[in-house]
Amino acid sequence: MNSTAVTQQFNLEVSHELCAIHAEPKLITGGGPICGTCAKEKLNQANREHQKQVDTEVRKKHFAGAKLPARHAQSGFAEYQTQNDGQKLAKMTCMKFTKDFIAGKTRNLIMVGRTGTGKTHLSCAVARNVLERGKYARYITSEDMANEIANAWKKEANDSESNAIYRFTEYDLLILDEYGLHDRHENRLQLVHKVLYSRYDEGKPTMLISNFTLEELRKDLGDRLWSRFQHDGLDMVECNWFDARMRGGV
């Protein structure tokens, strides 16, 4: 819309004063004389600032919804220190997984191995990079997820097991930590497996983290679920180096 149309639509009066920047006649408004181009630039700037505030709030909600553990809420790939080839490979694999995920090339990732080897740190680094790109990620332990699904009906009258499973299915990326640690009750383990099956059906990638060996994990998941984990591609990382917590590391 040109300045003439603007003055006609809003019944604005044209001033004899010219804009020092745009050499246009200023329009007399309630806020004082201003040229049409300056007014447009101010409006665009206000829109940009508003969008920036909206984006900031959305980002905060994404990160809050991911529920990353407080200790690793700021953990990134840069903070993950590598002192051996295994750590270098683990970091490289997770970074490649993240890059491909952001590019739309999704697959599953399994990290197994000893406690204190930085598995949770790396998984949170993946989550933080994914969240920065506006994707929805969720971190949760296998035990907590099973409990949340099992107790869904206690929270709200209209909630149910199927609704809870659906919520965990909807995340762009699910990070399931401590698989095999405190989820040994058969009924609770079945709930965890239901989520994994559901995510497979919807083509959603999952990061599964466990202190099991790969062979133990494969046996625990069962042939059908293990096969589905590999169907769309599977990265596997074995973390068998020293416990960094005992040495003040990650």
SULMO-V735811 format. One record per backbone hydrogen bond with DSSP energy under -1.0 kcal/mol. CO is the residue of the C=O (numbers start at 1). NH is the residue of the N-H. If there is no record, write none. Layout:
CO,NH
CO,NH
This chain:
2,6
3,7
4,8
5,9
6,10
7,12
13,28
17,26
19,23
24,19
26,15
27,34
29,32
34,27
35,39
36,40
37,41
38,42
39,43
40,44
41,45
42,46
43,47
44,48
45,49
46,50
47,51
48,52
49,53
50,54
51,55
52,56
53,57
54,58
55,59
56,60
57,61
58,62
59,63
60,64
61,65
62,66
66,139
69,72
70,73
72,75
84,88
85,89
86,90
87,91
88,92
89,93
90,94
91,95
92,96
93,97
94,98
95,99
96,100
97,101
98,102
99,103
100,105
101,104
104,106
108,235
109,208
110,237
111,210
112,239
116,244
118,122
119,123
120,124
121,125
122,126
123,127
124,128
125,129
126,130
127,131
128,132
130,135
131,134
136,173
138,175
140,177
141,145
142,146
143,147
144,148
145,149
146,150
147,151
149,152
151,154
152,155
152,156
156,159
160,164
161,165
162,166
163,167
164,168
165,169
166,170
173,138
174,207
175,140
176,209
177,142
178,181
185,189
186,190
187,191
188,192
189,193
190,194
191,195
192,196
193,197
194,198
195,199
196,200
197,201
198,202
199,204
200,203
205,174
206,109
207,176
208,111
209,179
213,217
214,218
215,219
216,220
217,221
218,222
222,226
223,227
224,228
225,229
226,230
230,233
233,108
235,110
237,112
239,114
244,247
244,249
245,248
